[in-house]
Amino acid sequence: MKAVLKDGFEVEIREECLDDWDFLELLNEIDEGNGGKIVRVAKVMLGEEGTNSLKEHVKETAGKASVDAMVGALSELLESLSELKN
């Protein structure tokens, strides 16, 4: 399914993550303070290609993706998933 960030960037979210216990466990680990799991969340939610596409989208002029920008974009996508589930 397609998701669109507020800035207009479109990315495909893998629908199977909506009903995946392992994905939910990853999100729980982040809630419990293991922020390093966000990389795995991105790859499960977007796949390798989608994660790379998002990373390219948020790259700054210095040629690297800002952690804050990636986390912000992923948070926005996770919020949209929450809305889809309800």
C-alpha positions in Angstrom: 0.0 0.0 0.0 1.2 3.5 -0.7 1.9 6.0 2.0 2.5 9.7 1.5 4.6 11.9 3.8 3.4 15.4 4.6 6.1 16.7 2.2 4.6 14.7 -0.7 7.1 11.8 -0.8 5.4 8.5 -1.6 6.6 5.1 -0.4 5.2 1.6 -0.4 4.5 0.0 2.9 4.5 -3.7 3.1 0.9 -4.7 4.1 2.1 -7.9 5.8 3.6 -5.8 8.6 0.1 -4.8 9.7 -0.6 -8.3 11.0 3.0 -9.4 12.0 3.7 -10.2 15.7 7.5 -9.8 15.1 6.9 -6.3 13.8 4.8 -5.5 16.9 7.6 -6.8 19.1 10.1 -4.6 17.3 7.9 -1.6 17.9 7.6 -2.6 21.6 11.3 -2.8 21.9 11.6 0.8 20.6 9.0 1.9 23.1 11.1 0.2 25.9 14.1 2.3 24.9 15.9 0.2 22.3 16.0 2.9 19.6 18.5 0.9 17.5 15.6 -1.3 16.4 14.3 1.5 14.3 16.5 0.4 11.4 15.0 -3.1 11.5 11.5 -1.6 11.7 12.2 0.4 8.5 13.4 -2.6 6.6 10.4 -4.7 7.7 7.9 -1.9 7.0 9.4 -0.7 3.7 11.6 -3.4 2.5 15.2 -2.8 1.5 14.3 -0.8 -1.6 11.8 1.4 0.2 14.2 2.0 3.1 16.9 3.1 0.6 14.4 5.3 -1.2 13.4 7.0 2.0 17.0 7.5 3.0 17.8 9.1 -0.3 14.8 11.4 0.2 16.0 12.7 3.5 19.6 13.2 2.6 21.0 16.6 3.4 23.4 18.6 1.4 26.3 17.0 3.3 25.4 13.8 1.5 24.1 11.8 4.5 20.7 11.0 5.9 20.0 12.7 9.2 19.0 10.3 12.0 16.3 12.9 13.1 14.9 13.2 9.6 14.8 9.4 9.1 13.2 8.8 12.5 10.7 11.7 11.9 9.7 10.2 8.5 9.3 6.7 10.0 7.3 8.0 12.9 5.0 9.8 10.4 4.6 6.5 8.5 3.9 4.5 11.6 1.2 7.0 12.6 -0.4 6.5 9.2 -0.3 2.7 9.8 -2.1 3.3 13.1 -4.8 5.2 11.3 -5.2 2.5 8.7 -5.6 -0.2 11.4 -8.4 1.8 13.1 
